[in-house]
Amino acid sequence: MRASLVTPSGKRCSSTKVSHSKTIITSAIELFLNYCARFYDRQFITRKKANKDILTRFEALVGEYLASGTALSHGTPSVAYCAEQLHLSANYFGDLVKKETGKSAQEYIQQKIMDAAKDMLAGSDKNVSEIAYALGYQYPQYFSRAFKKMVGCTPNKYRMQHDR
């Protein structure tokens, strides 16, 4: 059976016309989606100052989250939690962080946690397990593995190298 299209006047169009119509419609949709992507990306370029403000608030939020002890009871901060606190959608927030820092939002949060871990290791007498729990890790082994992956050495070795 050949594909055909019935026009509003009741006439049938050949399969060649249907094929061309599908191509035209597909091209129009593709063009529309390209414009949408362009305008979506453009908002990150034209809102540099506002984006920097959001990143500053994000860093303060993560710092406050870790300092307040919230991580001890609720675990590490998630992208969804941070986005909600900043009144943004998680997807938009993730895209904004990626455009501004070159890292995903999760990588950026992880980096801030490791920065706090380095400060705690160098500036306190807490053992690695206590630091891991304070930063929201359920298992100190997972913290040690993540620390070694991001910093390049174990938490204990880092402490010995940066002992006060």
C-alpha positions in Angstrom: 0.0 0.0 0.0 1.4 3.4 -0.9 1.4 6.2 1.6 -0.8 9.1 0.8 -2.1 12.2 2.5 -5.6 13.6 2.3 -5.7 17.4 2.0 -8.4 19.5 3.6 -10.2 19.6 0.2 -10.4 15.8 0.1 -7.7 15.3 -2.6 -5.0 12.7 -2.1 -1.4 13.6 -2.3 1.2 11.2 -3.7 3.8 9.5 -1.5 6.5 11.7 -3.0 4.6 14.8 -1.8 4.1 13.2 1.6 7.8 12.4 1.8 8.7 16.0 0.9 6.2 17.3 3.4 7.8 15.2 6.1 11.3 16.5 5.2 10.1 20.1 5.3 8.3 19.6 8.7 11.4 17.8 10.1 13.6 20.6 9.0 11.3 23.2 10.5 11.3 21.4 13.8 15.1 21.0 13.7 15.5 24.7 13.0 13.1 25.6 15.9 15.0 23.3 18.3 18.3 24.9 17.2 16.9 28.3 17.9 15.7 27.1 21.4 19.2 25.7 22.2 20.8 28.9 21.0 18.6 31.1 23.2 19.0 28.8 26.2 22.8 29.0 25.9 22.7 32.7 25.2 21.1 33.4 28.6 24.3 32.2 30.3 26.4 34.6 28.3 24.2 37.6 28.8 23.7 37.1 32.5 27.4 36.8 33.7 27.0 39.1 36.7 23.8 37.4 37.9 25.4 34.0 37.4 28.5 35.0 39.4 26.1 36.1 42.2 24.4 32.7 42.1 27.7 30.9 42.3 28.7 33.1 45.3 25.5 32.2 47.0 26.0 28.5 46.1 29.5 28.5 47.7 28.1 30.2 50.8 25.3 27.7 50.9 27.6 24.7 50.8 29.9 26.3 53.4 27.0 27.0 55.7 25.7 23.5 55.1 29.0 21.9 56.2 29.7 24.3 59.0 26.2 24.0 60.6 26.5 20.2 61.0 23.6 19.6 58.6 25.8 17.2 56.7 26.2 15.0 59.8 22.5 14.3 59.9 21.5 14.7 56.2 24.6 13.6 54.3 26.4 15.5 51.6 24.4 18.3 49.9 22.8 17.2 46.6 22.4 19.2 43.4 18.7 19.2 43.9 19.0 20.5 47.5 21.3 23.4 46.4 19.1 24.3 43.4 16.0 24.3 45.6 17.7 26.6 48.2 18.7 28.9 45.3 15.2 28.8 43.9 16.3 27.3 40.6 15.5 24.1 38.8 18.1 21.4 39.2 18.7 21.2 35.4 19.1 24.9 35.0 21.4 25.1 38.0 23.5 22.2 36.7 23.8 23.9 33.3 24.7 27.2 34.9 27.4 25.7 37.1 28.8 23.8 34.1 28.9 26.9 31.9 30.6 29.1 34.6 33.1 26.6 36.1 33.6 23.9 33.5 32.6 21.3 36.1 29.2 19.6 36.7 27.3 20.8 39.8 28.1 17.5 41.5 31.8 17.8 40.8 31.7 21.3 42.1 30.0 20.3 45.3 32.5 17.5 45.7 35.4 19.9 45.2 34.0 22.2 47.9 33.6 19.3 50.3 37.2 18.2 49.6 38.4 21.8 50.3 36.6 21.7 53.6 38.1 18.3 54.3 41.6 19.6 53.6 41.0 22.5 56.0 39.7 20.1 58.7 42.6 17.7 58.2 45.2 20.4 58.5 43.6 22.4 61.2 42.0 20.0 63.7 42.8 16.9 65.7 39.7 15.0 64.6 40.4 11.6 63.1 39.5 10.8 59.5 36.3 9.0 60.5 35.0 12.0 62.4 35.8 14.3 59.5 34.1 12.0 57.1 30.9 11.9 59.2 31.0 15.7 59.7 31.2 16.2 55.9 28.1 13.9 55.4 29.7 10.7 54.4 28.1 7.5 55.8 31.2 5.5 55.4 34.7 6.8 56.1 36.2 4.4 53.5 34.1 6.1 50.8 35.4 9.5 52.0 39.0 8.2 51.9 38.6 6.8 48.4 36.9 10.1 47.2 39.6 12.2 48.9 42.4 10.2 47.4 40.8 10.4 43.9 40.4 14.1 44.0 43.5 15.2 46.0 45.9 12.5 45.0 46.8 11.2 48.4 45.0 9.6 51.4 43.6 11.8 54.1 46.2 10.6 56.7 49.1 11.3 54.2 47.6 14.8 53.5 47.5 15.5 57.3 51.2 14.4 57.7 52.3 16.6 54.8 50.3 19.7 56.1 50.6 19.1 59.9 50.5 22.3 61.8 
